Amino acid sequence: MDTILSAYETDCSAGPKYRAVASAIRTAITAGTLAPGDRLPPVRDLAWRLGITPGTVARAYTLLTDDGTVQGEVGRGTFVARRAPPDAGAAVEWVPRANPAEDADRIALFGPSVPDMGQAALIHNAFARLAARPADDLLNYPSRARYAPARQAVVRWLEGVTLGPLDHEDLVLCHGGQSGVSMVMQTVLRGPRPVVMVEALSYPGFRRAADLLRAEVVPVPMDAHGIVPEALDEIAQAQGGQLLCTSPEVHNPTGLMTPTHRREAIAEVARRRGFHVLEDDCYRLGPQAGPAYRALLPGTGWYVTSLSKGLTPALRVGFAVAPRDQAAGLRRSAEHGFFGLSRPLADLVEDLLGRPETRAVMSAIRAEYGRYVRVAVNVLGAFDLTWRDDVPFVWLNLPAGWRAAAFVQAAEAQGVQLRTADDFALRDGAAPHAVRIAVNAQVSLASFAAAMERVRALLDEPPERIAV
């Protein structure tokens, strides 16, 4: 009991007393003072020695019973469990692994495939820690109050992003970036046929979310810096646009970045015409290049990001951030739509985003992506290529006379699957003859390089049916 008393005196100054008691008992078990099968002091005896109520000790025993640290036996007392609690086993360690079995003759480059740089082990270990949480966390519907720690972890995670004043109540946890886009549209759009404006080439998820809400989607012309403000002004006035969806940090599919002066000009148009701006920041892996529209437009700027591109798409976790006076509407869209993330997933977000190892792993993922991008540039650099080493795809404008659809067919015949610019244009919109080549970092670098060589061979000697 002396070890429990000593550990309790150390822990009792912070947090609830029952958690301090539970922590003190765990400390005694870790130190070996309490061994598997040892009987814990009776509740009243321990309460008297600690100077607290029996109810507090009973609650601590319940917590330890729920997470498997101790076992209660009717008529005999409470004993240290003979099996290790879920979080006491050896942590899963990341071991660099060979690429999984791959077909070197066929490689899919439709979308980025994230390399495992230790995030799988991080997630395994996080789930093990979560298994030790109290059972009552798994028996109730989600609520805003219960998810406050997870939202606060997201706010700390976003500290390096220029978003303007940000409180955890301004954001909602969602099922990936696409879920966030849909929630913002549900919150903002009004009327029977609202108008959503998008870049002439843009993330297809924008128009899919708009289609679900029976909104009309209107393309806005672009140049090398992104949306053309003068064209946006004319379209917003003529069409009555309510929402602009844009990706200024990493434009999907071209990889371009909209500089600050252009963002400010676009924000001025939004203020003058009274529409909202939704920024999709899911593809940014490196430092932010300019202020988010939420900072430029405090009342009408929205921000969405996710963990899919920088950590793993398997979790399907994203974050939607509302302007301060629009947060209640965003919460309502989430609560009326799906009640919120499952409790284990929200707890996983809190755990992962609070660990420095997660940032280190994401830096390693970014660096690994960069290795693949540089291979693509080394092989295809003689052509009209747009790239950045912290963006997991490159954009290839085909030489004059080429047709993108036929080029992609020829590439697939060579075992390389690509996406054309048509996939990012509206159904009746014009698209350049270009392709997006995504980084598949789940195949070996040698296989990726071989795929790039096959693409270059097509560019160097096009079949007669492709050239015009």
DAPEZI-V487656 format. One record per residue. N is the residue number from 1. RES is the residue in one small letter. BURIAL is # if it has 24 or more other ideal C-beta (glycine too) atoms within 12 Angstrom, else .. Layout:
n=N res=RES burial=BURIAL
n=N res=RES burial=BURIAL
//
This chain:
n=1 res=m burial=#
n=2 res=d burial=.
n=3 res=t burial=#
n=4 res=i burial=#
n=5 res=l burial=#
n=6 res=s burial=.
n=7 res=a burial=#
n=8 res=y burial=#
n=9 res=e burial=.
n=10 res=t burial=.
n=11 res=d burial=#
n=12 res=c burial=#
n=13 res=s burial=.
n=14 res=a burial=.
n=15 res=g burial=.
n=16 res=p burial=.
n=17 res=k burial=#
n=18 res=y burial=#
n=19 res=r burial=#
n=20 res=a burial=#
n=21 res=v burial=#
n=22 res=a burial=#
n=23 res=s burial=#
n=24 res=a burial=#
n=25 res=i burial=#
n=26 res=r burial=#
n=27 res=t burial=#
n=28 res=a burial=#
n=29 res=i burial=#
n=30 res=t burial=.
n=31 res=a burial=.
n=32 res=g burial=.
n=33 res=t burial=.
n=34 res=l burial=#
n=35 res=a burial=.
n=36 res=p burial=.
n=37 res=g burial=.
n=38 res=d burial=#
n=39 res=r burial=.
n=40 res=l burial=#
n=41 res=p burial=#
n=42 res=p burial=.
n=43 res=v burial=#
n=44 res=r burial=.
n=45 res=d burial=.
n=46 res=l burial=#
n=47 res=a burial=#
n=48 res=w burial=.
n=49 res=r burial=.
n=50 res=l burial=#
n=51 res=g burial=.
n=52 res=i burial=#
n=53 res=t burial=.
n=54 res=p burial=.
n=55 res=g burial=.
n=56 res=t burial=#
n=57 res=v burial=#
n=58 res=a burial=#
n=59 res=r burial=#
n=60 res=a burial=#
n=61 res=y burial=#
n=62 res=t burial=#
n=63 res=l burial=#
n=64 res=l burial=#
n=65 res=t burial=#
n=66 res=d burial=#
n=67 res=d burial=#
n=68 res=g burial=#
n=69 res=t burial=#
n=70 res=v burial=#
n=71 res=q burial=#
n=72 res=g burial=.
n=73 res=e burial=.
n=74 res=v burial=.
n=75 res=g burial=.
n=76 res=r burial=.
n=77 res=g burial=.
n=78 res=t burial=#
n=79 res=f burial=#
n=80 res=v burial=#
n=81 res=a burial=#
n=82 res=r burial=.
n=83 res=r burial=.
n=84 res=a burial=.
n=85 res=p burial=#
n=86 res=p burial=.
n=87 res=d burial=.
n=88 res=a burial=.
n=89 res=g burial=.
n=90 res=a burial=.
n=91 res=a burial=.
n=92 res=v burial=.
n=93 res=e burial=.
n=94 res=w burial=.
n=95 res=v burial=.
n=96 res=p burial=.
n=97 res=r burial=.
n=98 res=a burial=.
n=99 res=n burial=.
n=100 res=p burial=.
n=101 res=a burial=.
n=102 res=e burial=.
n=103 res=d burial=.
n=104 res=a burial=.
n=105 res=d burial=.
n=106 res=r burial=.
n=107 res=i burial=#
n=108 res=a burial=#
n=109 res=l burial=#
n=110 res=f burial=#
n=111 res=g burial=#
n=112 res=p burial=#
n=113 res=s burial=#
n=114 res=v burial=#
n=115 res=p burial=#
n=116 res=d burial=#
n=117 res=m burial=#
n=118 res=g burial=#
n=119 res=q burial=#
n=120 res=a burial=#
n=121 res=a burial=#
n=122 res=l burial=#
n=123 res=i burial=#
n=124 res=h burial=#
n=125 res=n burial=#
n=126 res=a burial=#
n=127 res=f burial=#
n=128 res=a burial=#
n=129 res=r burial=#
n=130 res=l burial=#
n=131 res=a burial=#
n=132 res=a burial=#
n=133 res=r burial=#
n=134 res=p burial=#
n=135 res=a burial=.
n=136 res=d burial=.
n=137 res=d burial=#
n=138 res=l burial=.
n=139 res=l burial=.
n=140 res=n burial=.
n=141 res=y burial=.
n=142 res=p burial=#
n=143 res=s burial=.
n=144 res=r burial=#
n=145 res=a burial=.
n=146 res=r burial=#
n=147 res=y burial=#
n=148 res=a burial=.
n=149 res=p burial=#
n=150 res=a burial=#
n=151 res=r burial=#
n=152 res=q burial=#
n=153 res=a burial=#
n=154 res=v burial=#
n=155 res=v burial=#
n=156 res=r burial=.
n=157 res=w burial=#
n=158 res=l burial=#
n=159 res=e burial=.
n=160 res=g burial=.
n=161 res=v burial=#
n=162 res=t burial=#
n=163 res=l burial=#
n=164 res=g burial=#
n=165 res=p burial=.
n=166 res=l burial=#
n=167 res=d burial=.
n=168 res=h burial=#
n=169 res=e burial=#
n=170 res=d burial=#
n=171 res=l burial=#
n=172 res=v burial=#
n=173 res=l burial=#
n=174 res=c burial=#
n=175 res=h burial=#
n=176 res=g burial=#
n=177 res=g burial=#
n=178 res=q burial=#
n=179 res=s burial=#
n=180 res=g burial=#
n=181 res=v burial=#
n=182 res=s burial=#
n=183 res=m burial=#
n=184 res=v burial=#
n=185 res=m burial=#
n=186 res=q burial=#
n=187 res=t burial=#
n=188 res=v burial=#
n=189 res=l burial=#
n=190 res=r burial=.
n=191 res=g burial=.
n=192 res=p burial=.
n=193 res=r burial=.
n=194 res=p burial=#
n=195 res=v burial=#
n=196 res=v burial=#
n=197 res=m burial=#
n=198 res=v burial=#
n=199 res=e burial=#
n=200 res=a burial=#
n=201 res=l burial=#
n=202 res=s burial=#
n=203 res=y burial=#
n=204 res=p burial=#
n=205 res=g burial=#
n=206 res=f burial=#
n=207 res=r burial=#
n=208 res=r burial=.
n=209 res=a burial=#
n=210 res=a burial=#
n=211 res=d burial=.
n=212 res=l burial=.
n=213 res=l burial=#
n=214 res=r burial=.
n=215 res=a burial=#
n=216 res=e burial=#
n=217 res=v burial=#
n=218 res=v burial=#
n=219 res=p burial=#
n=220 res=v burial=#
n=221 res=p burial=#
n=222 res=m burial=#
n=223 res=d burial=.
n=224 res=a burial=.
n=225 res=h burial=#
n=226 res=g burial=#
n=227 res=i burial=#
n=228 res=v burial=#
n=229 res=p burial=#
n=230 res=e burial=.
n=231 res=a burial=#
n=232 res=l burial=#
n=233 res=d burial=#
n=234 res=e burial=.
n=235 res=i burial=#
n=236 res=a burial=#
n=237 res=q burial=.
n=238 res=a burial=.
n=239 res=q burial=#
n=240 res=g burial=.
n=241 res=g burial=#
n=242 res=q burial=#
n=243 res=l burial=#
n=244 res=l burial=#
n=245 res=c burial=#
n=246 res=t burial=#
n=247 res=s burial=#
n=248 res=p burial=#
n=249 res=e burial=#
n=250 res=v burial=#
n=251 res=h burial=#
n=252 res=n burial=#
n=253 res=p burial=#
n=254 res=t burial=#
n=255 res=g burial=#
n=256 res=l burial=#
n=257 res=m burial=#
n=258 res=t burial=#
n=259 res=p burial=.
n=260 res=t burial=.
n=261 res=h burial=.
n=262 res=r burial=#
n=263 res=r burial=#
n=264 res=e burial=.
n=265 res=a burial=#
n=266 res=i burial=#
n=267 res=a burial=#
n=268 res=e burial=.
n=269 res=v burial=#
n=270 res=a burial=#
n=271 res=r burial=.
n=272 res=r burial=.
n=273 res=r burial=#
n=274 res=g burial=.
n=275 res=f burial=#
n=276 res=h burial=#
n=277 res=v burial=#
n=278 res=l burial=#
n=279 res=e burial=#
n=280 res=d burial=#
n=281 res=d burial=#
n=282 res=c burial=#
n=283 res=y burial=#
n=284 res=r burial=#
n=285 res=l burial=#
n=286 res=g burial=#
n=287 res=p burial=.
n=288 res=q burial=#
n=289 res=a burial=#
n=290 res=g burial=#
n=291 res=p burial=#
n=292 res=a burial=#
n=293 res=y burial=#
n=294 res=r burial=#
n=295 res=a burial=#
n=296 res=l burial=#
n=297 res=l burial=#
n=298 res=p burial=#
n=299 res=g burial=#
n=300 res=t burial=#
n=301 res=g burial=#
n=302 res=w burial=#
n=303 res=y burial=#
n=304 res=v burial=#
n=305 res=t burial=#
n=306 res=s burial=#
n=307 res=l burial=#
n=308 res=s burial=#
n=309 res=k burial=#
n=310 res=g burial=#
n=311 res=l burial=#
n=312 res=t burial=#
n=313 res=p burial=#
n=314 res=a burial=.
n=315 res=l burial=#
n=316 res=r burial=#
n=317 res=v burial=#
n=318 res=g burial=#
n=319 res=f burial=#
n=320 res=a burial=#
n=321 res=v burial=#
n=322 res=a burial=#
n=323 res=p burial=#
n=324 res=r burial=#
n=325 res=d burial=.
n=326 res=q burial=#
n=327 res=a burial=#
n=328 res=a burial=.
n=329 res=g burial=#
n=330 res=l burial=#
n=331 res=r burial=#
n=332 res=r burial=.
n=333 res=s burial=#
n=334 res=a burial=#
n=335 res=e burial=#
n=336 res=h burial=.
n=337 res=g burial=#
n=338 res=f burial=.
n=339 res=f burial=#
n=340 res=g burial=#
n=341 res=l burial=#
n=342 res=s burial=#
n=343 res=r burial=#
n=344 res=p burial=#
n=345 res=l burial=#
n=346 res=a burial=#
n=347 res=d burial=#
n=348 res=l burial=#
n=349 res=v burial=#
n=350 res=e burial=#
n=351 res=d burial=#
n=352 res=l burial=#
n=353 res=l burial=#
n=354 res=g burial=.
n=355 res=r burial=#
n=356 res=p burial=.
n=357 res=e burial=#
n=358 res=t burial=#
n=359 res=r burial=#
n=360 res=a burial=.
n=361 res=v burial=#
n=362 res=m burial=#
n=363 res=s burial=.
n=364 res=a burial=#
n=365 res=i burial=#
n=366 res=r burial=#
n=367 res=a burial=.
n=368 res=e burial=#
n=369 res=y burial=#
n=370 res=g burial=#
n=371 res=r burial=#
n=372 res=y burial=#
n=373 res=v burial=#
n=374 res=r burial=#
n=375 res=v burial=#
n=376 res=a burial=#
n=377 res=v burial=#
n=378 res=n burial=.
n=379 res=v burial=#
n=380 res=l burial=#
n=381 res=g burial=.
n=382 res=a burial=.
n=383 res=f burial=#
n=384 res=d burial=.
n=385 res=l burial=#
n=386 res=t burial=#
n=387 res=w burial=#
n=388 res=r burial=#
n=389 res=d burial=#
n=390 res=d burial=#
n=391 res=v burial=#
n=392 res=p burial=#
n=393 res=f burial=#
n=394 res=v burial=#
n=395 res=w burial=#
n=396 res=l burial=#
n=397 res=n burial=#
n=398 res=l burial=#
n=399 res=p burial=#
n=400 res=a burial=.
n=401 res=g burial=.
n=402 res=w burial=#
n=403 res=r burial=#
n=404 res=a burial=#
n=405 res=a burial=.
n=406 res=a burial=#
n=407 res=f burial=#
n=408 res=v burial=#
n=409 res=q burial=.
n=410 res=a burial=#
n=411 res=a burial=#
n=412 res=e burial=#
n=413 res=a burial=.
n=414 res=q burial=#
n=415 res=g burial=#
n=416 res=v burial=#
n=417 res=q burial=#
n=418 res=l burial=#
n=419 res=r burial=#
n=420 res=t burial=#
n=421 res=a burial=#
n=422 res=d burial=#
n=423 res=d burial=#
n=424 res=f burial=#
n=425 res=a burial=#
n=426 res=l burial=#
n=427 res=r burial=.
n=428 res=d burial=.
n=429 res=g burial=#
n=430 res=a burial=.
n=431 res=a burial=#
n=432 res=p burial=#
n=433 res=h burial=#
n=434 res=a burial=#
n=435 res=v burial=#
n=436 res=r burial=#
n=437 res=i burial=#
n=438 res=a burial=#
n=439 res=v burial=#
n=440 res=n burial=#
n=441 res=a burial=#
n=442 res=q burial=#
n=443 res=v burial=#
n=444 res=s burial=#
n=445 res=l burial=#
n=446 res=a burial=.
n=447 res=s burial=#
n=448 res=f burial=#
n=449 res=a burial=#
n=450 res=a burial=#
n=451 res=a burial=#
n=452 res=m burial=#
n=453 res=e burial=#
n=454 res=r burial=#
n=455 res=v burial=#
n=456 res=r burial=#
n=457 res=a burial=.
n=458 res=l burial=#
n=459 res=l burial=#
n=460 res=d burial=.
n=461 res=e burial=.
n=462 res=p burial=.
n=463 res=p burial=.
n=464 res=e burial=.
n=465 res=r burial=.
n=466 res=i burial=#
n=467 res=a burial=.
n=468 res=v burial=.
//
